[in-house]
Amino acid sequence: MASGPGGQKRNRTYSAVRLTHLPTGLAAIAEDSRSQNENKHKALKRLRMAIALHVRKNTPVGSFCMPEQLREYIKPDAPLQINMKNPLYPLLCATTLDALYCAAGKVGAAAALISISTGRFNKFLSKDTDLFSAANELRSLFHLKPLKIV
């Protein structure tokens, strides 16, 4: 006897989506919904986040540049406030990790690159466990101790 949403129909519907970013080999899967269209959107969102967390742009410190779309979200006197559902959230995550990479894993220098305080930078990283893990992996490349959640 089938139980749960959809029952046998759910088990017989082939709507899972797997997207692969060919240059990096990163992949994302979505099989949450019976709608293939919804699953495409979810898989694309997951793939964007995976790319943001795992692909770094090797930019010299002097030429680091903040993406124009993020200027309204990054203000020196206010915390980084952007909802995880915002389409620009992966871009902000990628930018913070790129800044951390450019600063050789040093949080203070990375925060200065995007014009916010070290505390605000740390707080933003610690709000998302995947982002926080990626930041600590990045720091380990530079033989630095892992960050602690604030």
N, CA and C of each residue as an Amber inpcrd file, in Angstrom:
protein
   450
   0.8350000  -1.1780000   0.0000000   0.0000000   0.0000000   0.0000000
   0.8870000   1.2510000   0.0000000   0.6760000   2.1570000  -0.9250000
   1.4690000   3.3760000  -1.0170000   0.9500000   4.4210000  -0.0460000
   1.8680000   5.1730000   0.5090000   1.4520000   6.2450000   1.4140000
   2.2100000   7.5150000   1.0610000   1.7820000   8.6110000   1.5960000
   2.4440000   9.8840000   1.3410000   1.9130000  10.5460000   0.0880000
   2.4200000  11.7520000  -0.2020000   1.9040000  12.5130000  -1.3300000
   2.1930000  11.8290000  -2.6630000   1.1570000  11.5380000  -3.4020000
   1.3170000  10.9840000  -4.7330000   1.2190000   9.4830000  -4.8160000
   1.5660000   8.8010000  -3.7540000   1.4660000   7.3420000  -3.7400000
   2.1630000   6.7010000  -4.9210000   1.4870000   5.7830000  -5.5890000
   2.0870000   5.0590000  -6.7060000   2.4350000   6.0010000  -7.8600000
   1.6190000   7.0110000  -8.0890000   1.8860000   7.9510000  -9.1840000
   3.2530000   8.6020000  -8.9970000   3.5640000   8.9660000  -7.7520000
   4.8510000   9.6000000  -7.4810000   5.9850000   8.6370000  -7.8290000
   5.8190000   7.3900000  -7.4960000   6.8630000   6.4070000  -7.7520000
   7.0290000   6.1150000  -9.2400000   6.0190000   6.3900000 -10.0340000
   6.0680000   6.0820000 -11.4610000   6.3460000   7.3220000 -12.3130000
   6.5470000   8.4610000 -11.7020000   6.7790000   9.6900000 -12.4450000
   8.2810000   9.9390000 -12.5340000   8.7840000  10.1280000 -13.7430000
  10.2110000  10.3390000 -13.9480000  10.4560000  11.8320000 -14.1360000
  10.6640000  12.5180000 -13.0480000  10.7860000  13.9710000 -13.1300000
  12.0660000  14.4990000 -12.4900000  12.9510000  13.6220000 -12.0560000
  14.2030000  14.0720000 -11.4430000  15.0590000  14.7820000 -12.4870000
  15.8420000  15.7630000 -12.0220000  16.7010000  16.5360000 -12.9160000
  18.1130000  16.5400000 -12.3450000  19.0840000  16.2970000 -13.2130000
  20.4940000  16.3630000 -12.8230000  21.1710000  17.3270000 -13.7850000
  21.7760000  18.3810000 -13.2350000  22.4960000  19.3600000 -14.0490000
  23.9820000  19.2600000 -13.7260000  24.8170000  19.3430000 -14.7550000
  26.2640000  19.2770000 -14.5650000  26.9090000  20.4900000 -15.2170000
  27.7860000  21.1400000 -14.4750000  28.5690000  22.2550000 -14.9940000
  29.8280000  21.6370000 -15.6080000  29.8870000  21.5770000 -16.9220000
  30.9450000  20.8430000 -17.6140000  32.3640000  21.3320000 -17.3060000
  32.6320000  22.6500000 -17.2520000  34.0080000  23.0760000 -16.9810000
  34.5520000  22.6010000 -15.6230000  33.6880000  22.4630000 -14.6240000
  34.1570000  22.0820000 -13.2870000  33.7650000  20.6660000 -12.8930000
  32.7660000  20.1090000 -13.5570000  32.2800000  18.7860000 -13.1890000
  31.3260000  18.7950000 -12.0120000  30.9930000  19.9710000 -11.4900000
  30.0390000  20.0610000 -10.3820000  28.6490000  19.6910000 -10.8830000
  27.9010000  18.9830000 -10.0430000  26.5610000  18.5470000 -10.4410000
  25.5640000  18.8310000  -9.3290000  24.3150000  18.9880000  -9.7110000
  23.2260000  19.1940000  -8.7510000  22.0350000  18.3700000  -9.2080000
  21.3590000  17.7820000  -8.2400000  20.2000000  16.9350000  -8.5170000
  19.0030000  17.4930000  -7.7720000  17.8390000  17.4370000  -8.4010000
  16.5880000  17.7860000  -7.7280000  15.5530000  16.7450000  -8.1180000
  14.9540000  16.1570000  -7.1080000  13.9020000  15.1690000  -7.3310000
  12.7940000  15.3360000  -6.3000000  12.6910000  16.5620000  -5.7720000
  11.7620000  16.8490000  -4.6820000  10.3020000  16.8600000  -5.1200000
  10.0680000  17.2830000  -6.3410000   8.7060000  17.5100000  -6.8050000
   8.3480000  16.5270000  -7.9190000   7.0530000  16.3930000  -8.1710000
   6.6150000  15.5900000  -9.3130000   6.6960000  16.3980000 -10.5950000
   6.8760000  17.7010000 -10.4620000   6.9650000  18.5690000 -11.6280000
   8.4280000  18.6760000 -12.0740000   8.6970000  18.2930000 -13.3050000
  10.0620000  18.3770000 -13.8070000  10.5160000  19.8290000 -13.9130000
   9.5980000  20.7300000 -14.2150000   9.9330000  22.1440000 -14.3150000
  10.4000000  22.6910000 -12.9630000   9.6780000  22.3620000 -11.8940000
  10.0940000  22.7840000 -10.5480000  11.4570000  22.2070000 -10.2120000
  11.6590000  20.9430000 -10.5550000  12.9350000  20.2950000 -10.2730000
  14.0820000  20.9400000 -11.0430000  13.8210000  21.4170000 -12.2750000
  14.8520000  22.1190000 -13.0430000  15.2790000  23.3870000 -12.3160000
  14.2910000  24.1380000 -11.8150000  14.5990000  25.3770000 -11.0990000
  15.3910000  25.0950000  -9.8270000  14.9880000  24.0590000  -9.0860000
  15.6920000  23.7150000  -7.8450000  17.1090000  23.2330000  -8.1280000
  17.2740000  22.4230000  -9.1630000  18.6040000  21.9180000  -9.5120000
  19.5150000  23.0610000  -9.9540000  18.9750000  24.0050000 -10.7140000
  19.7610000  25.1540000 -11.1630000  20.1960000  26.0050000  -9.9730000
  19.2830000  26.2030000  -9.0310000  19.6000000  26.9650000  -7.8210000
  20.7130000  26.2680000  -7.0240000  20.6180000  24.9480000  -6.9060000
  21.6340000  24.1730000  -6.1720000  22.9770000  24.2010000  -6.9040000
  22.9370000  24.1470000  -8.2320000  24.1700000  24.1850000  -9.0080000
  24.8470000  25.5480000  -8.8760000  24.0550000  26.6150000  -8.9130000
  24.6230000  27.9620000  -8.7290000  25.3210000  28.0720000  -7.3780000
  24.6880000  27.5120000  -6.3440000  25.2820000  27.5730000  -5.0100000
  26.5490000  26.7220000  -4.9450000  26.5320000  25.5600000  -5.5730000
  27.7250000  24.7020000  -5.5870000  28.8890000  25.4100000  -6.2820000
  28.6010000  26.0770000  -7.3890000  29.6390000  26.8280000  -8.0990000
  30.1540000  27.9610000  -7.2160000  29.2460000  28.6620000  -6.5520000
  29.6390000  29.7640000  -5.6650000  30.5560000  29.2770000  -4.5470000
  30.2970000  28.0940000  -4.0260000  31.0690000  27.5850000  -2.8930000
  32.3930000  26.9420000  -3.3000000  32.4810000  26.4210000  -4.5180000
  33.6490000  25.6090000  -4.8570000  34.5410000  26.1470000  -5.9720000
  34.1240000  27.1940000  -6.6610000  34.9410000  27.7380000  -7.7470000
  35.4440000  29.1180000  -7.3350000  36.7680000  29.2740000  -7.3000000
  37.3460000  30.5470000  -6.8840000  37.9340000  31.2910000  -8.0750000
  37.8140000  32.5950000  -8.0040000  38.3990000  33.4750000  -9.0100000
  39.7230000  33.9660000  -8.4300000  40.8160000  33.6550000  -9.0970000
  42.1360000  34.0370000  -8.6020000  42.4370000  35.4720000  -9.0300000
  42.1280000  36.3990000  -8.1520000  42.2830000  37.8200000  -8.4310000
  43.3190000  38.4090000  -7.4800000  44.2910000  39.1580000  -7.9890000
  45.2310000  39.8200000  -7.0790000  44.4890000  40.8010000  -6.1640000
  45.0020000  40.9560000  -4.9440000  44.3350000  41.7960000  -3.9440000
  44.0600000  43.1990000  -4.4730000  44.9940000  43.7920000  -5.1600000
  44.8310000  45.1540000  -5.6490000  43.7520000  45.3200000  -6.7050000
  43.3910000  44.2330000  -7.3820000  42.3890000  44.3560000  -8.4420000
  41.0560000  43.6930000  -8.0870000  40.8630000  43.3630000  -6.8060000
  39.5890000  42.7700000  -6.3890000  38.4840000  43.8010000  -6.5880000
  37.3890000  43.3750000  -7.1960000  36.2990000  44.3020000  -7.4950000
  34.9600000  43.7080000  -7.0690000  34.1730000  44.5130000  -6.3920000
  32.8480000  44.1020000  -5.9390000  31.8720000  44.1340000  -7.1180000
  31.1140000  43.0480000  -7.3500000  30.1080000  43.0830000  -8.4190000
  29.0810000  44.1980000  -8.1820000  28.7580000  44.8930000  -9.2340000
  27.8480000  46.0450000  -9.1510000  26.4930000  45.6790000  -8.5450000
  25.9820000  44.4700000  -8.8510000  24.6590000  44.0570000  -8.3630000
  24.6060000  43.9690000  -6.8380000  25.7610000  43.8180000  -6.1880000
  25.7830000  43.6180000  -4.7330000  25.9400000  44.9100000  -3.9410000
  26.1840000  45.9990000  -4.6090000  26.4560000  47.2530000  -3.8970000
  25.3330000  47.6610000  -2.9440000  24.0810000  47.3840000  -3.2940000
  22.9720000  47.7720000  -2.4120000  22.8900000  46.8910000  -1.1630000
  23.5120000  45.7120000  -1.1900000  23.4550000  44.8040000  -0.0430000
  24.6540000  44.9590000   0.8870000  25.7280000  45.5590000   0.3870000
  26.9430000  45.6920000   1.1880000  27.1640000  47.1550000   1.5210000
  26.9380000  47.4680000   2.7900000  27.1300000  48.8310000   3.2840000
  28.0320000  48.7550000   4.5100000  29.0140000  49.6540000   4.6110000
  29.9750000  49.5790000   5.7130000  29.3410000  49.6550000   7.1080000
  28.2330000  50.3610000   7.2360000  27.6480000  50.5670000   8.5650000
  26.4730000  49.6370000   8.8570000  26.2280000  48.6450000   7.9990000
  25.0890000  47.7380000   8.2010000  25.5420000  46.2920000   7.9820000
  24.8850000  45.3550000   8.6590000  25.2470000  43.9470000   8.4450000
  24.8620000  43.4790000   7.0400000  25.5220000  42.4280000   6.5850000
  25.1790000  41.8360000   5.2880000  23.8380000  41.1490000   5.4350000
  22.8110000  41.7460000   4.8900000  21.4780000  41.1660000   5.0110000
  20.9300000  40.8740000   3.6260000  20.9160000  39.5940000   3.3120000
  20.3460000  39.1430000   2.0520000  19.7350000  37.7700000   2.3250000
  18.5180000  37.6010000   1.9050000  17.8190000  36.3480000   2.1420000
  18.4360000  35.2410000   1.2890000  18.5090000  34.0440000   1.8400000
  19.0740000  32.9120000   1.1010000  18.2780000  32.5870000  -0.1600000
  17.0300000  33.0250000  -0.2180000  16.2000000  32.7780000  -1.4010000
  16.4250000  33.8230000  -2.4920000  17.1200000  34.8990000  -2.1660000
  17.4130000  35.9450000  -3.1350000  18.3060000  35.3690000  -4.2400000
  17.9850000  35.6160000  -5.5080000  18.8050000  35.0860000  -6.6050000
  20.2670000  35.5500000  -6.5600000  20.5430000  36.6570000  -5.8670000
  21.9150000  37.1590000  -5.7730000  22.6960000  36.5490000  -4.6090000
  22.0420000  35.7270000  -3.7880000  22.7160000  35.1310000  -2.6310000
  23.9530000  34.3160000  -3.0360000  23.8780000  33.4420000  -4.0570000
  25.0950000  32.7180000  -4.4490000  26.2250000  33.6490000  -4.8940000
  25.8810000  34.7480000  -5.5610000  26.8970000  35.7130000  -5.9840000
  27.5700000  36.3520000  -4.7720000  26.7930000  36.6820000  -3.7490000
  27.3730000  37.2580000  -2.5340000  28.2690000  36.2410000  -1.8330000
  27.8370000  34.9860000  -1.7920000  28.6670000  33.9320000  -1.1910000
  29.9770000  33.7870000  -1.9570000  29.8930000  33.7510000  -3.2840000
  31.0950000  33.6310000  -4.1150000  32.0190000  34.8240000  -3.9040000
  31.4440000  36.0120000  -3.8000000  32.2430000  37.2200000  -3.6090000
  32.9650000  37.2010000  -2.2680000  32.2730000  36.7910000  -1.2040000
  32.9290000  36.7390000   0.1100000  34.0450000  35.6920000   0.1120000
  33.8080000  34.5480000  -0.5360000  34.8510000  33.5210000  -0.5880000
  36.0080000  33.9440000  -1.4890000  35.7110000  34.6480000  -2.5830000
  36.7830000  35.1740000  -3.4390000  37.6360000  36.1800000  -2.6710000
  36.9780000  37.0220000  -1.8820000  37.7090000  37.9910000  -1.0580000
  38.5900000  37.2620000  -0.0460000  38.0610000  36.2230000   0.5670000
  38.8280000  35.4350000   1.5360000  40.0200000  34.7660000   0.8480000
  39.8150000  34.2860000  -0.3650000  40.8950000  33.6620000  -1.1300000
  41.9680000  34.6930000  -1.4840000  41.5420000  35.8630000  -1.9360000
  42.4840000  36.9370000  -2.2820000  43.2920000  37.3870000  -1.0720000
  42.6680000  37.3070000   0.0970000  43.3160000  37.7440000   1.3350000
  44.0670000  36.5970000   2.0130000  44.3380000  35.5350000   1.2780000
  45.0730000  34.3710000   1.7930000  44.4230000  33.7960000   3.0460000
  43.0890000  33.8010000   3.0740000  42.3500000  33.1990000   4.1770000
  42.1900000  34.0740000   5.4020000  42.7260000  35.2750000   5.3730000
  42.6560000  36.1710000   6.5390000  41.3460000  36.9510000   6.5180000
  40.5560000  36.7590000   7.5580000  39.2110000  37.3340000   7.6210000
  39.2440000  38.8590000   7.6320000  40.1330000  39.4470000   8.3990000
  40.2090000  40.9050000   8.4870000  40.4970000  41.5450000   7.1390000
  41.4530000  40.9820000   6.4120000  41.8120000  41.5170000   5.0950000
  40.6800000  41.3000000   4.0920000  40.0080000  40.1580000   4.1830000
  38.8780000  39.8740000   3.2840000  37.7290000  40.8340000   3.5430000
  37.4430000  41.0870000   4.8190000  36.3760000  42.0260000   5.1790000
  36.6990000  43.4220000   4.6550000  37.9640000  43.8100000   4.7400000
  38.3710000  45.1260000   4.2360000  38.1710000  45.2180000   2.7190000
  38.3990000  44.1120000   2.0140000  38.2120000  44.1180000   0.5550000
  36.7710000  44.4020000   0.1540000  35.8180000  43.9320000   0.9730000
  34.4200000  44.2040000   0.6270000  33.8150000  45.3010000   1.5060000
  34.6730000  46.0140000   2.2060000  34.2930000  47.2230000   2.9680000
  33.2840000  46.9790000   4.0760000  33.4770000  45.9100000   4.8470000
  32.6600000  45.6890000   6.0420000  33.5890000  45.3150000   7.1900000
  33.0390000  45.2830000   8.3960000  33.8590000  44.9370000   9.5540000
  34.1200000  43.4330000   9.5930000  35.1630000  43.0680000  10.3110000
  35.5140000  41.6550000  10.4670000  34.3820000  40.8880000  11.1340000
  33.7620000  41.4860000  12.1390000  32.6540000  40.8430000  12.8430000
  31.4750000  40.5740000  11.9260000  31.1360000  41.5390000  11.0880000
  30.0180000  41.3610000  10.1460000  30.3410000  40.2870000   9.1110000
  31.5930000  40.2670000   8.6860000  32.0310000  39.2540000   7.7240000
  31.8960000  37.8580000   8.3360000  32.4020000  37.7130000   9.5600000
  32.3200000  36.4370000  10.2840000  30.8740000  36.0100000  10.4920000
  30.0410000  36.9550000  10.8780000  28.6340000  36.6560000  11.1430000
  27.9300000  36.1750000   9.8760000  28.2270000  36.8080000   8.7470000
  27.6270000  36.3890000   7.4800000  28.0490000  34.9630000   7.1330000
  29.3330000  34.6630000   7.2930000  29.8250000  33.3160000   6.9940000
  29.1560000  32.2670000   7.8690000  28.9510000  32.5990000   9.1440000
  28.4390000  31.5950000  10.0840000  26.9330000  31.3630000   9.9750000
  26.2130000  32.1960000   9.2140000  24.7630000  32.0020000   9.0590000
  24.4210000  30.8220000   8.1580000  25.3240000  30.4360000   7.2860000
  25.0870000  29.3490000   6.3310000  26.1570000  28.2780000   6.5610000
  25.7480000  27.0880000   6.9700000  26.7250000  26.0430000   7.3150000
  27.5860000  25.6360000   6.1150000  27.0110000  25.6020000   4.9220000
  27.7950000  25.2410000   3.7350000  28.8300000  26.3220000   3.4180000
  28.4390000  27.5710000   3.5340000  29.3470000  28.6880000   3.3050000
  30.4600000  28.6830000   4.3490000  30.0910000  28.4340000   5.5960000
  31.0590000  28.4000000   6.6870000  32.0760000  27.2750000   6.4650000
  31.5990000  26.1130000   6.0380000  32.4950000  24.9800000   5.7550000
  33.4370000  25.3100000   4.6000000  32.9080000  25.9460000   3.5590000
  33.7380000  26.3270000   2.4110000  34.8090000  27.3310000   2.8340000
  34.4480000  28.2650000   3.7090000  35.4170000  29.2480000   4.2030000
  36.5230000  28.5550000   4.9950000  36.1590000  27.5930000   5.8170000
  37.1670000  26.8730000   6.5960000  38.0490000  25.9920000   5.7170000
  37.4780000  25.4000000   4.6720000  38.2880000  24.6330000   3.7160000
  39.3000000  25.5480000   3.0350000  38.8420000  26.7360000   2.6760000
  39.7050000  27.7140000   2.0280000  40.8390000  28.1300000   2.9630000
  40.4970000  28.3770000   4.2330000  41.5190000  28.7610000   5.2140000
  42.5500000  27.6470000   5.4010000  42.0930000  26.4040000   5.3250000
  43.0310000  25.2830000   5.4980000  44.0520000  25.2280000   4.3560000
  43.6870000  25.7200000   3.1660000  44.6430000  25.7930000   2.0550000
  45.8300000  26.6830000   2.4040000  45.5770000  27.6840000   3.2390000
  46.6180000  28.6280000   3.6460000  47.1920000  28.2770000   5.0230000
  46.8990000  27.0650000   5.4970000  47.4000000  26.5530000   6.7850000
  46.9800000  27.4260000   7.9630000  45.7480000  27.9140000   7.9070000
  45.1870000  28.7050000   9.0060000  44.1950000  27.8520000   9.7860000
  43.9900000  28.2190000  11.0400000  43.0410000  27.4920000  11.8870000
  41.6170000  27.7360000  11.3970000  40.7170000  26.7690000  11.6230000
  39.3180000  26.9810000  11.2260000  38.6610000  28.0800000  12.0550000
  37.7110000  28.7500000  11.4430000  36.9380000  29.7740000  12.1480000
  35.9830000  29.1040000  13.1180000  35.6000000  29.8470000  14.1410000
  34.5930000  29.3560000  15.0820000  33.3080000  30.1200000  14.8380000
  32.1900000  29.4300000  15.0120000  30.8870000  30.0600000  14.7870000
  30.6490000  31.1250000  15.8420000  30.2300000  32.3170000  15.3790000
  29.9210000  33.4240000  16.3010000  28.4670000  33.4350000  16.6540000
